[in-house]
């Protein structure tokens, strides 16, 4: 399998395979990174050129002490999309995102609909409960003052170290899986990712809710591309009552998998088969 790296300024993008492109976007958490996409990367690379960026603050990308916002991550996806279309031609780029990454992908696709193809959203955030989150455009759900407290020199790094101890990482993965059988390679990759210098900067904005969009439902409603959303039946991420606001939209389809919030780890062949069929539309 042809694997290589792409550098876009401070951004590290993993590239694998040959063929029509597809972009994969990882989630945001204390130990996130492109490693969350590995089962998809390995399978899709047989037919596609797969692009998987380490989003700013994670993996091999810069982990600077800056303000991390949905705008930053949306602009990152625009930049990766531009690089893909420069390499493969001007056709819209299909993409898959996980969890909070779905919000950034949706915003990018709403802003530049002609540049994005079919969108697969895995365990998308913003649909818990029945609240219709149509807040002011670009507003976030940040708790005022919380990031300042979390990022204090005497508290923030120490808190992050406690949250990313190997045993704690395993605890949170079990909650994601909805059971004991977490993927051991994913766990090891997450532990390693959290130990890199500067790894605490971006996650502290996540913990303060500053990366969650207050207008997320408006974003999902504004998508024009075909959308395939999926989630699991176990663990902490099974409340999708908010999908009632999206029911009946002709460009949306849903699949529910028996398992946790990352179904492509537990059902890789079935998931990729369904994804390939969706991308071929």
Secondary structure, 3 states (H helix, E strand, C coil): CCEEEEEECCEEEEEECCCEEEEEECCCCCCCCHHHHHHHHHHHCCCEEEEEEECCCCCCCCCCCCCCCHHHHHHHHHHHHHHHHHHHCCCCEEEEEECCHHHHHHHHHHHCHHHEEEEEEECCCCCCCCCCCCCCCCCECCCCCHHHHHCCCCCHHHHHHHHCCHHHHHHHHHHHHCCCCCCHHHHHHHHHHCCCCCCHHHHHHHHCCCCCECCHHHHHHCCCCCEEEEEECCCCCCCCHHHHHCCCCCCEEEEEECCCCCHHHHCHHHHHHHHHHHHCC
